[in-house]
């Protein structure tokens, strides 16, 4: 069955003659037909006067984009601006020294002045001894005993355990009074199945056996039982059918015909493979006329075909 063609669809609404004139008279009343008549540009009613210089205003002298990003004609920052940026942004010139404006005493200007405390002002090792002796005051005396409420001190010792001590369980001094067979948690009474029964299973032997149709067909007449010594199915390499020529084989044909080149052939192609001439073409027996036509079309020096023909014949006994 043949449907309607595109030409018939285009000519279905075509008007000619008086019908086309009547339709055009009816279309004249629409604003779109007045502004955009068929085959003519849109009429906007504007009077455009072109000046000799063209539309728009001249941009003046062009400026390089590099000058806009990195201008070189700007004045340098004043010392007041540099002082302000040095304070707010810590901006220093290359090699400039950082002035901190310290108000140092007059003794600092002495050449022999050194920062720190002299070694003779205190006994050697006294500072480290004071740091390690946390139970003593700074002057070496024993700290004064403070009277505190025992309840508050016990709460502090329980709430904040000491260093290298385990936290208090808050279950009494000896812990909770539980027997040796006590287990925490609530015993589950929802099901009688245990984890061991779920892992090992509780099916009988008949339920654990595999199905009869596992790996084989149980329907009569459909079993692949034969006395022939052959393989069933289609071989992966279809060497049983004639392979189509490589030049006419479809790229969608994924069938392997056993004539694919090996890895050695791909790595070491034949001498004239890039020209589409395999080595097998040189072993085909040809007539004298065919060889004469091949030699005639070879560009280069003129050769004696008769001498080559006689030499070729001497290479074969037949």
matplotlib code that plots the C-alpha trace (Angstrom):
import matplotlib.pyplot as plt

x = [0.0, 1.3, 0.5, 0.2, 3.3, 4.9, 4.0, 0.3, 0.3, 1.9, -0.6, -3.6, -4.1, -2.7, -4.9, -4.7, -6.4, -9.5, -9.4, -5.9, -6.9, -9.9, -7.8, -5.2, -7.9, -9.1, -5.5, -4.9, -6.8, -4.3, -1.5, 1.1, 0.4, 0.8, 4.0, 5.6, 4.2, 5.2, 8.5, 9.3, 11.2, 9.3, 8.0, 8.3, 7.6, 11.0, 12.9, 16.6, 19.1, 22.7, 25.4, 28.7, 30.6, 28.1, 25.9, 27.0, 29.6, 33.3, 35.2, 38.2, 41.7, 41.9, 43.5, 45.4, 43.9, 47.2, 47.2, 43.8, 44.7, 48.3, 48.4, 51.9, 51.1, 49.6, 51.3, 53.2, 51.7, 52.6, 54.5, 51.2, 49.4, 52.3, 52.3, 48.6, 48.9, 51.9, 49.8, 46.5, 47.7, 51.3, 52.5, 56.3, 58.5, 61.0, 63.9, 62.2, 62.8, 59.8, 59.7, 57.7, 58.1, 59.0, 59.7, 62.8, 64.7, 68.1, 70.0, 69.1, 71.5, 74.5, 76.7, 76.9, 73.2, 71.6, 68.0, 66.9, 67.8, 71.4, 72.6, 73.9, 70.5, 69.1, 70.4, 70.9, 67.9, 65.7, 63.2, 62.8, 62.5, 59.7, 57.8, 58.0, 57.1, 53.4, 52.6, 54.8, 54.4, 56.6, 58.8, 59.3, 57.0, 54.3, 50.9, 48.4, 45.8, 42.2, 39.2, 36.4, 33.1, 33.7, 30.5, 31.6, 35.1, 33.8, 31.6, 34.5, 36.7, 33.9, 32.8, 36.4, 38.6, 42.3, 45.0, 45.8, 42.8, 39.7, 36.3, 34.0, 31.0, 28.8, 27.5, 28.7, 32.1, 32.1, 30.1, 26.6, 25.7, 25.2, 25.8, 28.5, 25.8, 24.2, 23.9, 22.8, 19.9, 16.5, 16.0, 14.3, 11.0, 9.8, 11.0, 12.4, 14.8, 18.4, 21.3, 22.8, 19.5, 19.3, 22.8, 22.7, 19.1, 16.4, 15.2, 14.9, 17.1, 14.4, 14.1, 17.8, 18.3, 18.5, 15.6, 15.4, 15.5, 18.7, 21.1, 19.0, 15.7, 13.1, 10.6, 10.4, 11.6, 13.7, 16.8, 20.1, 20.8, 22.4, 24.8, 26.6, 30.0, 29.5, 29.1, 25.7, 25.2, 26.8, 30.6, 32.2, 34.5, 32.3, 34.8, 31.9, 30.5, 32.2, 33.5, 32.5, 35.3, 36.9, 36.2, 32.4, 32.0, 29.8, 31.2, 28.1, 29.1, 30.6, 30.9, 34.3, 35.1, 38.6, 40.4, 41.1, 44.8, 46.9, 48.9, 52.1, 50.5, 49.3, 52.7, 54.5, 52.2, 52.9, 55.1, 52.2, 49.4, 48.9, 48.1, 45.6, 47.8, 48.4, 51.4, 49.0, 48.4, 52.0, 51.5, 48.5, 49.3, 48.6, 48.7, 51.4, 48.9, 47.9, 51.5, 52.4, 49.6, 50.9, 54.4, 53.3, 51.4, 54.4, 56.0, 59.8, 62.4, 61.5, 62.2, 62.5, 59.3, 60.2, 63.5, 61.5, 59.0, 61.6, 63.4, 60.1, 59.3, 62.7, 61.8, 59.0, 59.1, 55.7]
y = [0.0, 3.4, 6.4, 10.1, 11.6, 14.9, 16.5, 15.7, 17.1, 20.4, 20.8, 19.9, 23.5, 25.2, 27.9, 29.2, 31.7, 33.4, 31.4, 32.6, 36.3, 36.1, 34.7, 37.4, 40.1, 38.6, 38.4, 42.2, 43.2, 41.5, 43.6, 40.9, 40.9, 44.7, 44.7, 41.5, 40.9, 37.7, 37.9, 41.4, 42.7, 43.9, 47.4, 49.5, 52.9, 54.4, 56.9, 56.0, 58.6, 57.2, 59.7, 59.4, 58.4, 55.6, 54.8, 55.3, 57.6, 57.2, 55.6, 57.9, 56.7, 53.0, 52.1, 48.9, 46.4, 46.1, 49.8, 49.6, 46.7, 47.8, 51.6, 53.1, 56.8, 56.9, 59.0, 57.3, 56.9, 59.6, 58.8, 59.4, 56.7, 54.3, 54.8, 54.1, 50.9, 49.8, 50.0, 48.5, 46.0, 45.4, 46.4, 46.9, 47.7, 45.2, 45.2, 47.7, 47.2, 46.7, 49.5, 48.6, 52.1, 50.6, 53.1, 51.5, 52.8, 54.6, 51.5, 49.5, 51.7, 50.5, 48.1, 45.6, 45.5, 42.0, 41.0, 38.6, 38.0, 37.6, 34.2, 35.7, 37.0, 33.5, 30.1, 27.7, 25.4, 27.3, 28.2, 24.5, 23.4, 25.9, 24.8, 21.1, 21.6, 22.3, 21.6, 24.5, 28.3, 30.4, 31.3, 27.5, 27.4, 24.7, 25.8, 26.7, 24.1, 25.0, 23.7, 22.6, 20.7, 16.9, 16.4, 18.9, 17.5, 13.9, 15.1, 16.8, 13.7, 11.4, 13.9, 14.8, 11.7, 12.3, 11.8, 8.2, 7.0, 5.4, 7.1, 6.3, 4.1, 5.8, 2.4, 2.5, 2.0, -1.7, -1.4, -2.9, -6.1, -8.5, -12.3, -14.0, -15.3, -11.9, -10.7, -7.3, -6.6, -8.0, -11.6, -12.0, -14.0, -13.1, -16.3, -19.7, -19.6, -18.9, -17.6, -21.1, -22.6, -19.8, -20.4, -24.2, -24.5, -26.8, -28.4, -32.2, -34.1, -34.2, -30.4, -29.9, -32.0, -30.1, -30.0, -32.7, -30.2, -28.6, -28.6, -30.9, -31.0, -33.4, -33.0, -36.1, -35.5, -32.5, -34.1, -33.7, -37.5, -39.0, -41.7, -39.4, -38.0, -34.4, -31.0, -29.3, -25.6, -23.1, -22.8, -19.6, -19.5, -20.1, -22.0, -24.2, -21.4, -19.3, -16.0, -12.9, -10.8, -8.4, -5.5, -6.3, -7.3, -5.1, -3.4, -4.6, -8.2, -9.5, -13.1, -14.6, -16.6, -17.7, -15.4, -12.5, -11.5, -12.6, -10.4, -11.2, -10.0, -6.8, -6.0, -7.0, -6.2, -7.4, -5.3, -4.0, -4.2, -0.4, -0.5, -3.3, -6.0, -9.1, -11.4, -14.1, -12.1, -12.6, -16.4, -16.4, -17.9, -15.2, -15.2, -13.5, -10.8, -10.0, -9.7, -7.5, -5.1, -4.9, -4.2, -1.6, 0.4, 0.4, 3.9, 4.0, 2.7, 0.6, -3.1, -6.0, -7.9, -10.8, -11.4, -11.3, -13.7, -16.3, -15.9, -16.4, -19.6, -21.0, -20.8, -23.3, -26.8, -26.5]
z = [0.0, -1.0, 1.1, 0.2, -1.1, 0.0, -3.4, -3.0, 0.6, -0.6, -3.5, -1.3, -0.1, -3.3, -4.8, -8.4, -10.5, -9.2, -5.9, -5.2, -5.9, -3.6, -0.8, -1.2, -0.9, 2.3, 3.7, 3.1, 6.3, 8.6, 10.2, 9.6, 5.8, 5.7, 7.6, 6.2, 2.7, 1.1, -0.7, 0.6, 3.7, 6.8, 6.3, 9.5, 8.1, 9.2, 7.1, 7.5, 6.3, 6.0, 6.7, 4.8, 8.0, 8.8, 11.8, 15.4, 16.9, 16.5, 19.4, 19.1, 19.4, 20.2, 23.6, 24.1, 26.6, 28.4, 29.1, 30.6, 32.9, 33.8, 33.2, 33.3, 33.3, 36.8, 39.5, 42.2, 45.7, 48.2, 51.4, 53.3, 51.3, 51.6, 55.4, 55.5, 53.4, 55.5, 58.6, 57.2, 54.6, 55.8, 52.3, 52.0, 49.1, 47.9, 50.4, 52.7, 56.5, 58.7, 61.2, 64.3, 66.0, 69.4, 72.3, 73.8, 76.8, 76.4, 77.8, 74.7, 72.7, 74.6, 72.6, 75.5, 76.1, 75.9, 76.2, 78.9, 82.6, 83.6, 84.9, 88.2, 89.2, 90.1, 91.1, 88.2, 87.7, 90.0, 87.3, 86.2, 89.8, 90.4, 87.3, 88.3, 91.9, 91.5, 95.2, 96.3, 96.0, 93.8, 96.8, 97.6, 100.6, 101.1, 99.9, 102.6, 103.5, 102.5, 104.4, 102.0, 102.2, 101.9, 99.8, 97.2, 97.1, 96.7, 93.8, 92.2, 92.4, 91.0, 88.2, 87.2, 87.4, 88.0, 85.4, 84.5, 86.6, 85.2, 85.4, 88.3, 87.2, 89.8, 90.9, 94.5, 95.9, 94.9, 91.7, 91.0, 93.1, 90.2, 90.1, 88.0, 85.6, 85.0, 81.4, 80.4, 78.0, 77.6, 76.5, 73.2, 73.3, 69.8, 68.0, 68.9, 65.9, 66.8, 64.6, 64.4, 63.0, 60.4, 59.2, 59.3, 58.2, 59.4, 56.2, 55.8, 53.3, 50.5, 50.6, 50.5, 47.3, 44.0, 41.5, 38.9, 36.0, 37.3, 34.4, 32.2, 30.4, 31.7, 28.9, 26.6, 23.0, 23.9, 25.2, 23.3, 23.4, 20.3, 19.3, 16.9, 17.9, 17.0, 18.7, 18.8, 18.2, 15.9, 16.0, 17.1, 14.0, 10.9, 8.8, 7.5, 5.2, 2.5, 3.9, 1.9, 0.4, 2.9, 0.6, 0.5, 4.1, 6.2, 9.3, 11.2, 10.5, 13.8, 12.6, 12.6, 9.4, 10.4, 8.0, 10.4, 10.5, 13.5, 15.8, 13.8, 10.5, 12.1, 13.6, 10.4, 7.5, 3.9, 1.6, -0.6, 2.0, 2.1, -1.7, -1.3, -2.9, -0.8, -1.3, -2.6, -5.8, -6.8, -6.9, -9.3, -12.7, -15.4, -19.2, -21.2, -22.3, -18.7, -17.6, -20.7, -19.7, -16.1, -17.2, -19.7, -17.1, -14.7, -14.7, -15.0, -17.3, -20.3, -19.8, -22.2, -21.5, -23.7, -21.7, -18.5, -19.8, -20.8, -17.4, -15.6, -17.6, -16.7, -13.0, -13.3, -14.9, -16.5]

ax = plt.figure().add_subplot(projection="3d")
ax.plot(x, y, z, "-o")
ax.set_aspect("equal")
plt.show()
